[in-house]
Amino acid sequence: MLPTQRENEITQPTELRDFFEWHQGIKYYGFWAIEVQSQQCLQQLNRCQQAIADTLHPHYLRQAHITLSPSGLLDEKHFTEHDLQQQIEALKQAHIPAFSISSSAPNTFTTAPYLSIKDPSNSLTSIRDQLHHVRDGQDGCEYIPHITLGFYKQAYSIPELLRQLLALDIPAIEFMVKELVFARYNTHEIQGRYHVLHRIPLD
């Protein structure tokens, strides 16, 4: 059953353009993440994307991942190389053990649908706390771990979209997290691929 507060919600379309007013010419945006490599999870992701493909912008190229902490624009005024190196050192010193998480039911933000992530050991929050002890992230709201499916191209009824997604009866897929990555994407490409700059193996 859909939450009552979502009954009249609609999606917000994402413009595919260069948001210069946001990046002000800064080329890259950085973030900490977990890369999703479980083939079962990727198959479920693909099923969801295909089910609502007509609502999404085509050519979403960003690899499947779970954002841990959005660091921000990469330059000397926002998120610096010094900030990054301090966070890397903090993660290495923490000796974080590998841990298990699982994908869960599909859901949606107003701008993008996603697969939910369950974290029974609360490891994601713990890692975020370690990162933010060094340098606050750029989160604008409550942290909801997820895997994004793409961006909406028009306004659609959220209840209708959720009915389509939940009808797929997506089972939970458990998988191990064995490393963390720091990656960046080109700010000119809102749907473009990201590139991994650093990998932190877990104990």
C-alpha positions in Angstrom: 0.0 0.0 0.0 1.3 3.5 -0.9 1.8 6.0 1.9 -1.1 8.5 2.1 1.2 11.5 1.8 2.3 10.3 -1.7 -1.1 10.0 -3.3 -1.0 13.3 -5.1 2.7 13.5 -5.7 4.2 14.0 -9.2 7.8 13.7 -10.4 10.0 16.7 -11.3 11.6 16.4 -14.8 15.3 16.8 -15.0 16.7 19.1 -17.7 19.6 17.6 -19.7 21.8 20.7 -20.0 25.0 22.2 -18.7 24.1 23.7 -15.2 26.8 26.5 -15.3 25.0 28.4 -12.5 25.8 25.4 -10.3 29.4 24.5 -11.3 30.6 28.0 -12.3 33.1 26.4 -14.7 34.5 23.8 -12.2 35.0 20.7 -14.2 34.5 17.8 -11.7 32.3 16.8 -8.8 33.5 14.2 -6.3 31.8 11.7 -4.1 32.5 8.6 -2.0 30.6 5.5 -3.0 30.2 1.7 -3.1 30.3 0.3 -6.6 27.5 -2.3 -7.2 29.1 -5.3 -8.8 26.6 -8.0 -7.8 25.2 -9.4 -11.1 21.9 -10.4 -9.5 21.5 -6.8 -8.2 22.4 -5.4 -11.6 19.8 -7.6 -13.2 17.1 -6.4 -10.8 18.2 -2.8 -11.6 17.8 -3.4 -15.3 14.3 -4.9 -14.8 13.2 -1.8 -13.0 14.7 0.5 -15.6 13.0 -1.4 -18.4 9.6 -1.4 -16.7 9.5 2.5 -16.6 11.9 3.2 -19.5 9.3 5.5 -21.2 9.5 7.9 -18.2 13.3 8.2 -18.1 15.7 10.1 -20.1 17.6 7.7 -22.4 21.4 7.2 -22.3 21.8 7.3 -18.5 25.4 6.1 -18.4 26.4 6.5 -14.7 27.5 3.1 -13.3 25.4 1.5 -10.5 26.6 2.7 -7.2 25.5 3.7 -3.7 26.6 7.2 -2.7 28.2 7.3 0.7 28.9 11.0 0.8 28.8 13.7 -1.9 32.0 15.7 -1.5 31.2 18.5 -3.8 32.9 20.5 -6.5 36.6 19.7 -6.8 38.6 22.8 -6.5 40.5 24.9 -3.9 37.3 26.7 -2.7 35.1 23.7 -2.2 36.5 20.2 -1.8 40.3 20.2 -2.0 43.0 17.5 -2.5 44.0 18.1 1.1 40.5 17.3 2.3 40.5 14.1 0.2 43.8 12.9 1.5 42.7 13.4 5.1 39.6 11.4 4.5 41.6 8.6 2.8 44.0 8.4 5.7 41.0 8.4 8.2 39.4 5.4 6.4 42.7 3.5 6.3 43.4 4.1 10.0 39.8 2.9 10.8 40.5 -0.6 9.4 36.8 -1.0 8.4 35.8 -4.7 8.0 33.9 -5.9 4.9 30.2 -6.0 5.6 26.9 -7.1 4.0 24.1 -5.0 2.6 21.1 -5.8 0.4 19.1 -4.2 -2.3 15.4 -4.0 -1.5 12.1 -2.7 -3.0 12.1 0.0 -5.7 11.0 3.5 -4.6 11.3 7.0 -6.0 12.4 10.5 -5.2 10.6 13.3 -7.1 13.5 13.5 -9.6 14.6 9.8 -9.8 13.5 6.3 -9.2 15.8 4.0 -7.2 16.4 0.6 -5.6 16.4 0.8 -1.8 19.4 -0.4 0.2 19.1 -2.1 3.6 22.1 -1.9 5.9 21.5 -4.1 9.0 24.9 -3.4 10.5 24.6 0.3 10.1 28.0 0.3 8.4 27.1 3.0 5.9 26.2 5.5 8.6 29.4 4.7 10.5 31.6 5.3 7.4 29.8 8.5 6.7 30.4 9.7 10.2 34.1 8.9 9.8 34.3 10.9 6.5 32.3 13.8 7.9 34.5 14.0 11.0 37.2 15.1 8.6 35.1 17.1 6.2 31.3 17.6 6.0 29.6 16.2 2.9 27.2 18.0 0.7 24.0 16.2 1.7 21.0 18.4 1.6 18.6 16.1 3.4 18.2 12.8 5.2 20.5 10.1 4.0 18.7 7.4 2.1 21.1 4.8 0.7 19.9 3.8 -2.8 20.9 2.9 -6.4 19.6 5.4 -8.9 17.8 4.1 -12.0 17.9 7.3 -14.0 16.2 10.7 -14.2 12.6 11.5 -15.1 12.0 13.4 -18.4 8.5 14.7 -17.6 6.0 15.0 -14.8 4.4 11.7 -13.9 2.1 10.4 -11.1 4.3 8.9 -8.4 1.6 6.5 -7.2 1.3 5.1 -10.7 5.0 4.7 -11.1 5.3 3.0 -7.7 2.5 0.6 -8.6 4.4 -0.4 -11.8 7.7 -0.9 -9.9 6.2 -2.8 -6.9 4.3 -5.1 -9.3 7.7 -6.4 -10.4 8.0 -8.1 -6.9 11.8 -7.5 -6.8 13.4 -9.8 -4.2 16.1 -8.6 -1.9 19.7 -9.3 -3.1 22.4 -9.5 -0.4 26.0 -8.8 -1.3 29.3 -8.0 0.4 31.0 -4.6 0.4 34.7 -5.1 0.1 36.0 -1.7 -0.9 35.0 2.0 -1.0 35.8 4.3 -3.9 36.3 8.0 -4.4 35.1 9.0 -7.8 34.4 12.1 -9.9 32.1 12.9 -12.8 32.2 15.7 -15.3 29.8 18.5 -14.2 28.9 19.2 -17.9 27.4 15.7 -18.2 24.5 15.2 -15.9 24.0 11.6 -17.0 27.7 10.8 -17.7 29.9 8.0 -16.4 32.0 8.5 -13.3 35.7 7.7 -13.0 37.2 6.1 -9.9 40.3 8.0 -8.5 40.9 6.0 -5.3 40.0 2.5 -4.0 40.0 1.7 -0.3 40.0 -2.0 0.4 38.2 -3.1 3.5 39.6 -5.6 6.0 
